[in-house]
Amino acid sequence: MSSDSDSKHGLKTLDRTKTQEPTSYKVLLLNDDYTPMDFVTHILQKFFHKSREEAETIMLQVHHDGRGIAGIFNYETAETKVHLVNTYSDQQKHPLQCIMEQA
């Protein structure tokens, strides 16, 4: 959009809108009384590409705090990871739950 003084001189000014950073989402694993710790570690390595040490640290956080952050992603990636983990856990007959929430 141009202002009156700019249009008199043949110049146009552009309105610049700030680009907004996409919203991030935390993917969380929730503790339960049945899923083995080794399976949670396996999930973190398989779907979140964590090292064994990092996966064990997050698994212990899940165990002690009731939940642990597996990663922070854009909406589509977080949604896909939640679906993949929950589907895989069901297939393996474990009740492990994976959810996402806004970071």
N, C-alpha and C positions, 0 to 999 in steps of 0.2 A: 504494500500500500504506500502511496506517496503522499507527502504533505503538500499543501498549497504552494509553499515557496519552492519546493523541489520541482513540482510540475511546471512552474513558470520557466524554469531553466532547462527543462527537458531531461531532468534527472529523476530516476526512480530509486526509492529506497526499499529494501526488502525487510519484511518483518522476520526476525529470527526467533524461532522457538527453541527453547532448551530441550535437548534430548534427555529423556529420563532413563536412568539406569533400570534395566529389567529387575523385577522383584525376584529375590532369591528365596529358596525354600530349603529348609533343613529336612533331610531324610533321617528318620529316627527308628531305631530298633527298640522294641518294648520287651521288658523282662516277663517271663512266665516261670512257672514251677516245673516245667516238663522238658523244654528244649535244652539239649546238652550244650555245654559251653563250647565244645569243639565245633559243633554245628554253627554256632553264632560266629566263631572265628572264621570258619570256612566261608560263610556268607559274605563276610567283610572282605575276604581275599578275592572271592570269585566275582562279586558284583560291584565292589567298590575299589578293587585293585590296591588294597592295603597290604603292607608288608606283614609278615607273621607277628612281629613285635607290636606294630600299630594296631593290628586286628585284636590282639590279646588285650591291649590297653583299653580299647573301646568296649570289648566284650566284658571286661571287669567293671567298667562304668555302667553298662547295662545291668549287670548282676547286682551291683551295690546301690545304684541310684534309681533303678527301675526303668531307665531309658538311656540311650546313648546316641550321639550324632554320628551317623555313618558318612555323611557328606552334605555339602551345600551346593545346590544346583539351580538352574533356571526351572521354570514350571514344568516344561515338557520332559526334561531329563529326570527330574524328581518323580514325576508321575510314572514314568516308564520304570524307573528303578523300584519304586514301591510295588508296582504290578509284578515285575519279574521276581522279586524276593518273596512276595506273598504266594505267588503261584508255585515257585520252586519249593518253598516250605511246605505247602499243602501236599505236593507230589511226594515229598520225603516223609510225610506223616508227622510233621512237627508243627506245633501251634504258634511258632514265632510270628509276631506281627510287626509289620513295617508300615509306618505312616509318614506323612509329610505335613509340615506346618510352615507358615511364613517366617522367614528369618528376621 
